[in-house]
Amino acid sequence: MQNSKIWLSSPHMGGTEQDYIKEAFDANWVAPLGPNVNGLEQDLENYLDADAHVGALSSGTAAIHLGLILLGVQAGDEVICQSMTFSASANPILYLGATPIFIDSEEQTWNICPIALEAAIIDRIKKGKKPKAIIAVHLYGVPYQIESIREVADKYTIPILEDSAEALGSTYKGQKCGTFGDISILSFNGNKIITTSGGGAIVTKTAAQKDKAIFYATQSRDNAPHYQHSEIGYNYRMSNICAGIGRGQMEVLDKHLTLRRQMHDFYVKLFANIDGVDVFEAPSEDYFANYWLSAITIDENQTKGITRETLRLALEAENIESRPLWKPMHLQPVFSNYPYYGTIVAEQLFKNGLCLPSGSNLTDTDRERIGAVIVSVFKRES
């Protein structure tokens, strides 16, 4: 009999989500409006502890799409995007008919490289196309180099769209991720640190920006007694049911964050005496990472030929999910013809990196199973 599946990052309910959902059903608020939507937005604004204005949407992808629109991106424009990320960071650029310009990672945070970023901006300006926006991602919950990226962005007056899909709860110098961009986004997909089943949010600096985002998200309906539309709109608003799940999840966010960080500590201890394996960690005390996913890199030259695939397949054989790091966007078939600036940092990370089970609902038994596989893989090659 096969052991039960250990997932990379599965939803973890706190227990009160059904109370909010029941309230929505009892009041017949099942549409993409309602008290839970308003309540979740307020909960998030309070949590971010900044001058944040939050609009709850159907996905993080929708939030990026609307964020780019608010930043004025149109067909024919160019948008800079971190290459090492999930495709949802880049797809909305193409939705708008714009061109993605991909940037390599740096080795400390695995996020967008400020040196390659400035080189790309200078070159695009020389070619007659000043980029319209910069999409910077907090990979696996580790903040990007906030000050360096902001310095470059401000030098060339290019706004930042902060992709904080993986970083709710992470901070830099005490300030929460989701508040560093000119516009920022969050994700509450089923595998995130908290979930609304599917969902996301846009975080703006002003109430007017939030109102405009919600206007677009509700089919750009004009203020008229009939259905009138002067602009293209989208069906992007979060439902009151999903928002109810989110309200319950907000009550356990800090607990889930602590449990994710404990999983990271588990891997740090597990790999401490295994040569050739590095656990991805925040580079200094300025960075506080939620460690949404714990990740490692494996140097096969130091592990007697053990690669990330060796370990991934061994875990898979024991019904334990792990996954290679995000395949960089400039290596993806759909994006391979777009400009790329940098070296091979992102490429090497993808080649050697592996994400390990990181859920806040993993048990001691799960950790024993994971640890046993990892120890057996490296012991047989010692």
C-alpha positions in Angstrom: 0.0 0.0 0.0 1.4 3.3 -1.1 1.9 6.1 1.5 -0.4 9.1 1.3 0.7 12.0 -0.9 2.9 14.7 0.5 2.2 17.8 -1.5 4.6 20.7 -2.3 2.2 23.3 -0.9 -1.4 22.4 -0.2 -4.3 24.6 1.2 -4.4 24.8 5.0 -7.8 25.8 6.5 -7.9 27.5 9.8 -11.5 26.5 10.8 -13.4 29.8 10.7 -13.6 30.0 6.9 -17.0 28.2 6.9 -18.4 30.8 9.3 -17.9 33.6 6.8 -19.1 31.4 3.9 -22.3 30.5 5.9 -22.9 34.2 6.5 -22.7 34.8 2.8 -25.1 32.0 2.0 -27.5 33.1 4.8 -27.6 36.7 3.4 -27.6 35.4 -0.3 -24.4 37.3 -1.0 -22.9 34.9 -3.5 -22.1 37.5 -6.2 -18.7 39.2 -6.8 -19.7 41.9 -4.3 -20.6 41.9 -0.6 -19.5 42.2 3.0 -16.8 39.6 2.8 -15.1 41.3 -0.2 -15.2 44.6 1.7 -14.0 42.9 4.9 -11.1 41.1 3.2 -9.9 44.3 1.6 -10.0 46.0 5.0 -8.2 43.1 6.7 -5.5 43.3 4.1 -5.1 47.0 4.4 -4.8 46.7 8.1 -2.3 43.9 7.8 0.0 45.7 5.3 0.2 48.6 7.8 0.9 51.2 5.2 -1.0 53.7 3.1 -2.4 50.7 1.0 -5.6 50.6 -0.9 -6.6 47.0 -1.7 -9.0 45.7 -4.3 -9.9 42.0 -4.1 -9.8 40.3 -7.5 -10.3 36.9 -9.1 -6.6 36.1 -9.4 -3.1 37.6 -9.1 -2.8 37.4 -12.8 -5.9 39.7 -13.1 -4.2 42.1 -10.7 -1.0 42.3 -12.8 -3.2 42.9 -15.9 -5.1 45.7 -14.3 -1.9 47.1 -12.7 -0.2 47.4 -16.1 -3.3 49.2 -17.4 -3.2 51.6 -14.5 0.4 52.3 -15.3 -0.5 53.2 -18.9 0.9 50.2 -20.7 -0.6 49.9 -24.2 0.0 47.8 -27.4 3.4 48.4 -28.7 5.0 49.4 -25.4 7.8 47.4 -23.7 7.6 46.1 -20.2 10.6 44.8 -18.2 10.0 41.5 -16.4 12.0 39.3 -14.1 12.8 36.1 -16.1 12.8 33.7 -13.2 9.2 33.7 -12.2 5.9 32.0 -13.0 4.4 32.7 -16.4 1.5 34.7 -14.8 4.0 37.5 -14.2 4.6 37.9 -17.9 1.4 36.8 -19.6 -0.5 40.0 -19.0 2.2 41.9 -20.9 1.1 40.0 -24.0 -2.6 40.4 -23.1 -2.1 44.1 -23.8 -0.1 43.7 -27.0 3.1 44.9 -25.3 6.5 43.3 -25.5 8.2 41.6 -22.5 11.9 42.4 -21.9 13.3 39.7 -19.7 16.0 40.3 -17.0 18.3 37.8 -15.4 18.5 37.1 -11.6 21.2 38.0 -9.1 22.6 35.3 -6.9 21.7 36.7 -3.4 17.9 36.8 -3.6 17.4 35.0 -7.0 15.4 38.1 -8.1 15.8 40.7 -10.8 19.4 41.8 -11.2 19.8 45.6 -10.8 22.9 45.6 -13.0 21.2 43.7 -15.9 18.1 45.9 -15.3 19.9 49.1 -15.9 21.8 47.7 -18.9 18.5 46.7 -20.4 16.9 50.1 -19.8 19.9 51.9 -21.4 19.8 49.6 -24.4 16.1 49.9 -24.9 16.2 53.7 -24.8 19.1 53.6 -27.4 16.8 51.5 -29.5 14.0 54.1 -29.2 11.8 52.3 -26.7 11.9 53.4 -23.1 10.2 50.7 -21.1 6.8 51.6 -19.6 7.0 49.5 -16.4 9.2 47.1 -14.4 7.7 43.9 -13.0 9.8 42.8 -10.0 9.0 39.5 -8.2 9.7 38.4 -4.6 10.7 34.8 -5.5 9.5 32.1 -3.1 8.8 34.8 -0.5 12.4 36.3 -0.4 12.2 40.1 -1.2 14.1 41.4 -4.2 16.8 44.0 -3.7 14.3 46.8 -2.8 16.6 49.8 -2.7 18.8 48.9 -5.7 15.8 48.2 -7.9 14.0 51.4 -6.8 17.1 53.4 -7.4 17.3 52.2 -11.0 13.6 52.7 -11.6 13.6 56.2 -10.2 16.7 57.2 -12.2 14.9 56.5 -15.4 11.4 57.4 -14.1 9.9 53.9 -14.8 7.2 52.7 -12.3 7.5 49.3 -10.5 4.8 46.8 -10.5 5.6 44.7 -7.5 4.6 41.0 -7.9 4.2 40.0 -4.3 2.2 36.8 -5.2 4.5 34.6 -3.2 5.5 37.1 -0.5 2.5 37.9 1.7 4.0 38.3 5.2 7.5 38.9 4.0 9.2 42.2 4.9 12.2 44.3 4.1 13.5 46.5 6.9 10.2 45.9 8.7 8.0 47.1 5.7 5.7 44.5 4.3 6.0 43.2 0.8 3.1 44.4 -1.3 3.8 48.0 -0.4 7.0 48.7 -2.3 5.7 49.0 -5.8 4.0 52.0 -7.5 1.4 49.3 -7.8 1.6 45.9 -6.1 -0.2 42.6 -6.4 -1.0 39.6 -4.1 -2.1 36.1 -4.9 -4.4 33.8 -3.0 -4.2 30.8 -5.3 -4.7 27.3 -3.6 -1.0 26.8 -3.1 -0.2 30.2 -1.5 0.5 30.9 2.1 -3.2 31.7 2.5 -5.9 31.0 -0.1 -9.3 32.1 -1.2 -9.5 29.0 -3.5 -8.6 31.2 -6.5 -8.1 34.9 -6.0 -5.7 37.8 -5.8 -5.6 41.5 -5.0 -4.2 44.8 -6.4 -2.6 47.2 -3.9 -2.5 50.8 -4.9 -1.2 54.0 -3.4 -4.4 56.0 -3.7 -8.1 55.4 -3.4 -8.6 56.8 -6.9 -6.4 54.1 -8.3 -8.2 51.4 -6.4 -11.6 52.7 -7.6 -10.3 52.7 -11.2 -9.1 49.1 -10.9 -12.4 48.0 -9.5 -14.2 49.9 -12.3 -12.2 47.9 -14.9 -12.7 44.7 -12.9 -16.5 45.0 -13.0 -16.8 45.4 -16.8 -16.1 49.2 -16.8 -19.7 49.9 -16.2 -20.5 53.6 -16.4 -22.5 55.4 -13.8 -25.9 55.2 -15.6 -29.3 53.5 -14.9 -28.7 51.3 -17.9 -25.7 49.2 -18.9 -23.3 51.7 -20.6 -19.6 51.2 -21.3 -17.1 53.8 -22.5 -14.0 51.7 -21.8 -13.1 48.0 -22.1 -13.7 46.1 -18.9 -13.1 42.7 -17.4 -14.8 40.2 -15.1 -12.1 40.2 -12.5 -13.9 40.9 -9.2 -13.5 38.4 -6.3 -16.7 36.6 -5.2 -18.1 37.1 -1.8 -17.8 33.3 -1.2 -14.1 33.3 -2.0 -13.6 36.4 0.1 -15.2 34.6 3.0 -12.5 31.9 2.8 -9.9 34.7 2.7 -11.3 36.3 5.8 -10.9 33.1 7.7 -7.4 32.6 6.3 -6.3 36.1 7.4 -7.0 34.9 11.0 -4.3 32.2 10.7 -1.9 34.0 8.3 0.8 34.7 11.0 0.5 31.1 12.3 0.9 29.8 8.7 3.9 32.1 8.2 5.6 30.7 11.3 5.0 27.1 10.2 6.4 27.8 6.8 9.5 29.3 8.3 9.8 26.2 10.6 9.8 24.0 7.5 12.7 26.1 6.1 14.6 25.6 9.4 13.9 21.9 9.1 15.7 21.8 5.8 18.6 24.0 7.0 19.3 21.5 9.7 18.7 18.5 7.5 21.2 19.7 4.9 23.8 21.2 7.3 26.3 18.4 6.9 25.6 17.5 3.3 28.2 18.9 1.0 27.1 20.4 -2.3 23.6 21.4 -1.2 22.6 25.0 -0.3 19.3 25.9 1.2 18.0 29.2 -0.3 18.0 31.8 2.5 17.4 35.6 2.8 20.8 37.3 2.5 20.7 39.5 5.6 18.6 40.4 8.7 17.1 43.2 6.6 15.1 40.5 4.8 12.3 38.6 6.5 11.1 35.8 4.2 7.9 33.9 4.6 9.6 31.0 2.8 6.5 30.2 0.9 8.5 27.5 -0.7 11.7 26.1 0.7 14.3 25.6 -2.1 17.7 24.2 -2.5 20.4 24.1 -5.1 22.6 21.0 -5.7 26.1 21.1 -7.1 26.6 17.7 -8.6 30.4 18.2 -8.7 30.3 18.1 -4.9 27.6 15.4 -4.4 29.3 12.7 -6.5 26.8 13.1 -9.3 23.6 13.5 -7.4 21.5 16.1 -9.2 18.2 17.8 -8.5 16.6 15.2 -10.7 18.1 12.4 -8.6 16.5 13.8 -5.5 13.2 14.7 -7.2 12.7 11.2 -8.6 13.6 9.6 -5.3 11.0 11.7 -3.5 8.5 11.0 -6.3 9.0 7.3 -5.8 7.9 7.7 -2.2 4.8 9.8 -3.2 6.4 13.1 -2.1 6.0 16.1 -4.4 8.9 18.3 -5.2 9.5 20.6 -8.2 12.3 22.2 -10.1 12.6 26.0 -9.7 10.6 28.1 -12.1 11.9 27.7 -15.6 13.0 31.2 -16.6 10.7 33.0 -19.0 13.4 33.6 -21.6 13.8 29.8 -21.9 10.1 29.2 -22.4 9.0 28.3 -25.9 6.3 31.0 -25.9 8.7 33.7 -24.8 11.9 32.6 -26.4 11.9 35.2 -29.2 11.7 38.2 -26.8 14.8 40.2 -25.6 16.8 39.0 -22.6 19.5 40.8 -20.6 21.9 39.2 -18.2 24.1 36.1 -18.0 23.2 32.6 -16.9 22.3 33.0 -13.3 18.6 32.2 -13.8 19.5 29.3 -16.1 21.8 27.7 -13.6 19.4 28.1 -10.8 16.8 26.3 -12.9 19.3 23.6 -13.8 20.3 22.9 -10.2 17.4 24.1 -8.0 14.6 22.1 -6.4 11.6 23.2 -4.4 10.7 20.9 -1.5 7.5 20.3 0.4 6.8 23.5 2.4 3.2 23.5 3.5 2.1 24.9 6.8 0.0 21.7 7.4 2.9 19.2 7.2 3.2 16.9 10.2 6.1 15.4 12.1 5.4 12.1 10.3 5.6 13.9 6.9 8.9 15.4 7.9 10.2 12.0 8.9 9.3 10.6 5.5 10.9 13.5 3.7 14.0 13.4 5.8 14.4 9.6 5.3 14.4 9.9 1.6 16.8 12.8 1.5 19.2 11.1 3.9 19.0 7.8 1.9 19.8 9.5 -1.4 22.9 11.2 -0.1 24.1 8.4 2.1 24.2 5.9 -0.7 26.6 8.1 -2.6 28.9 8.9 0.4 
